[in-house]
Amino acid sequence: MENIQAVNISDTDYIKELAFKYQDLNQKKQEYDKQRKEVRDVIKNTMSEKGIKEFDDSEINIKIIENERKKVDEEALLEIIEKHNLDAVKTAPDLTKLEKIVESGELSQDVIQEISDCIKVTKYEYIKTKEKGDD
């Protein structure tokens, strides 16, 4: 409360002005992001339809980059690792080590299925553009 009382009228007007400006910029950002995503999707779809992974000319370079995200149910995975006495734990499941164990062929299909049920992989694509001549 002391800070509020110490603020004079011109400070509150300034804060209010900044708050309105912030709100306006936030709205513009949302509109900008929506338009940017629409343009990105058109570029991505057009390039994909034409089988183009990278477009490169004297003015701009555009790449479609494919990636994937893994979402792990660590609690369930730790239970499976402990249940089957697998050496694949640090403070959390060691996915690299676990992957090697799975690839070694030592595990049954059931165990592999239990493990894979704990790991969700999401593939996604994004585009990367770079104007030339700005280097």
C-alpha positions as CSV (number, residue, x, y, z in Angstrom):
1,M,0.0,0.0,0.0
2,E,2.9,2.4,0.7
3,N,4.0,2.3,-2.9
4,I,0.5,3.1,-4.2
5,Q,0.2,6.0,-1.8
6,A,3.6,7.3,-2.8
7,V,2.7,7.4,-6.5
8,N,1.5,10.8,-7.6
9,I,-1.2,11.5,-10.2
10,S,1.2,12.0,-13.1
11,D,2.8,8.6,-12.3
12,T,-0.7,6.9,-12.3
13,D,-1.5,8.5,-15.6
14,Y,1.8,7.3,-17.0
15,I,1.1,3.7,-15.7
16,K,-2.4,3.8,-17.1
17,E,-1.1,5.0,-20.5
18,L,1.5,2.3,-20.5
19,A,-1.1,-0.3,-19.6
20,F,-3.3,0.7,-22.5
21,K,-0.4,0.7,-24.8
22,Y,0.6,-2.8,-23.6
23,Q,-2.9,-4.0,-24.1
24,D,-3.0,-2.6,-27.6
25,L,0.4,-4.1,-28.5
26,N,-0.8,-7.5,-27.1
27,Q,-3.9,-7.4,-29.4
28,K,-1.7,-6.4,-32.4
29,K,0.7,-9.2,-31.5
30,Q,-2.1,-11.8,-31.5
31,E,-3.4,-10.5,-34.9
32,Y,0.2,-10.5,-36.2
33,D,0.8,-14.0,-35.0
34,K,-2.4,-15.3,-36.6
35,Q,-1.5,-13.8,-39.9
36,R,2.1,-15.0,-39.7
37,K,0.9,-18.6,-39.0
38,E,-1.5,-18.4,-41.9
39,V,1.3,-17.3,-44.3
40,R,3.6,-19.9,-42.8
41,D,1.0,-22.6,-43.5
42,V,0.5,-21.5,-47.1
43,I,4.3,-21.6,-47.7
44,K,4.6,-25.0,-46.0
45,N,1.7,-26.5,-47.9
46,T,2.7,-25.1,-51.2
47,M,6.3,-26.3,-50.8
48,S,5.1,-29.8,-49.6
49,E,2.7,-30.2,-52.5
50,K,5.5,-29.4,-54.9
51,G,8.0,-31.7,-53.0
52,I,10.3,-28.8,-52.2
53,K,12.2,-29.1,-48.9
54,E,14.3,-26.0,-49.5
55,F,13.9,-22.9,-51.6
56,D,17.1,-20.9,-52.3
57,D,17.5,-18.0,-54.6
58,S,19.5,-14.7,-54.6
59,E,17.0,-13.0,-52.2
60,I,15.8,-15.5,-49.7
61,N,16.3,-19.0,-48.4
62,I,13.3,-21.0,-47.0
63,K,13.7,-24.5,-45.5
64,I,11.0,-26.9,-44.1
65,I,12.6,-28.4,-41.0
66,E,11.1,-31.6,-39.6
67,N,11.4,-32.4,-36.0
68,E,9.8,-34.5,-33.3
69,R,9.1,-34.1,-29.7
70,K,9.0,-36.9,-27.1
71,K,6.6,-36.7,-24.2
72,V,7.5,-39.3,-21.6
73,D,5.4,-40.6,-18.7
74,E,8.4,-40.9,-16.4
75,E,6.5,-42.4,-13.5
76,A,5.2,-45.3,-15.6
77,L,8.5,-45.7,-17.4
78,L,10.4,-45.9,-14.1
79,E,8.1,-48.6,-12.9
80,I,8.7,-50.6,-16.1
81,I,12.4,-50.1,-15.9
82,E,12.5,-51.3,-12.2
83,K,10.0,-54.2,-12.9
84,H,12.3,-55.6,-15.6
85,N,15.5,-54.6,-13.8
86,L,16.8,-52.5,-16.7
87,D,19.9,-50.4,-16.2
88,A,18.5,-47.2,-17.7
89,V,18.0,-44.8,-14.8
90,K,19.9,-41.6,-13.8
91,T,17.6,-39.3,-11.7
92,A,15.0,-39.9,-14.5
93,P,14.7,-42.6,-17.2
94,D,17.9,-42.5,-19.3
95,L,16.2,-42.6,-22.8
96,T,19.5,-43.0,-24.6
97,K,20.5,-46.0,-22.6
98,L,17.0,-47.4,-22.8
99,E,17.0,-47.0,-26.6
100,K,20.2,-49.0,-26.8
101,I,18.7,-51.7,-24.6
102,V,15.6,-51.9,-26.8
103,E,17.7,-52.0,-30.0
104,S,19.9,-54.7,-28.5
105,G,17.1,-57.3,-29.1
106,E,17.3,-58.6,-25.5
107,L,13.8,-57.5,-24.6
108,S,10.5,-59.3,-25.4
109,Q,8.0,-57.5,-27.6
110,D,5.7,-57.1,-24.6
111,V,8.3,-55.2,-22.7
112,I,9.2,-53.1,-25.7
113,Q,5.4,-52.3,-26.1
114,E,5.2,-51.3,-22.4
115,I,8.1,-49.0,-22.8
116,S,6.8,-47.4,-26.1
117,D,3.4,-46.9,-24.4
118,C,5.2,-44.5,-22.0
119,I,6.8,-42.4,-24.8
120,K,4.7,-40.3,-27.1
121,V,6.5,-38.9,-30.2
122,T,5.0,-35.9,-32.0
123,K,6.4,-35.0,-35.4
124,Y,6.1,-31.4,-36.5
125,E,7.4,-29.2,-39.2
126,Y,8.3,-25.5,-39.3
127,I,9.8,-23.2,-41.9
128,K,12.9,-21.2,-41.5
129,T,13.5,-18.1,-43.7
130,K,16.5,-16.0,-44.1
131,E,16.8,-12.9,-46.3
132,K,20.0,-12.7,-48.3
133,G,22.3,-9.7,-48.3
134,D,21.8,-9.0,-44.6
135,D,24.9,-11.1,-43.7
